[in-house]
Amino acid sequence: MKMLECCFNWKVVAGLAAIALGVALWQPHLFIVALPTLALAICPLSMGIMFFNMWRAQGQTACSMNQAAQSATTDVEDADTDHAALADLQVQLAQVRERQAALAEQLAALHAEPSPVIAEAEAVAHSADARWQASVRGEH
């Protein structure tokens, strides 16, 4: 269900449902033709909205990075706050390293855990192999 949330934007689905309702009310004979077209439009429209949101977020990140760089430059130029800025940057660097280590541990744990589907498939394969070997030996 979580994967469907990534693929289908609820605003797109609601908008297309409103369009389908409008077509059904004002042009009922076109409803059957419009319904598959509207259903097919969900994916590309959702992808477009996702692209726009990512583009907007990337722009905001770039702006915040530029502001941080400008403030860092201003702090470095100020001789009185030079040591404070350096200490702040060192603290931020340590926090980033801690976060990176935590993410690396999570990634390693995800790779180390066997998938329940794979474990079930292996169990079925072992069971089938045992039954096959028993049938080859003439056992039932």
Secondary structure as the mmCIF struct_conf table of DSSP 4:
data_model
#
loop_
_struct_conf.conf_type_id
_struct_conf.id
_struct_conf.beg_label_comp_id
_struct_conf.beg_label_asym_id
_struct_conf.beg_label_seq_id
_struct_conf.end_label_comp_id
_struct_conf.end_label_asym_id
_struct_conf.end_label_seq_id
HELX_RH_AL_P HELX_RH_AL_P1 LYS A 2 CYS A 7
HELX_RH_AL_P HELX_RH_AL_P2 TRP A 10 TRP A 26
HELX_RH_AL_P HELX_RH_AL_P3 PRO A 28 GLU A 77
BEND BEND1 ALA A 79 ALA A 79
TURN_TY1_P TURN_TY1_P1 ASP A 80 THR A 81
HELX_RH_AL_P HELX_RH_AL_P4 ASP A 82 ALA A 112
BEND BEND2 GLU A 113 GLU A 113
HELX_LH_PP_P HELX_LH_PP_P1 PRO A 114 SER A 115
HELX_RH_AL_P HELX_RH_AL_P5 PRO A 116 ARG A 137
TURN_TY1_P TURN_TY1_P2 GLY A 138 GLY A 138
#
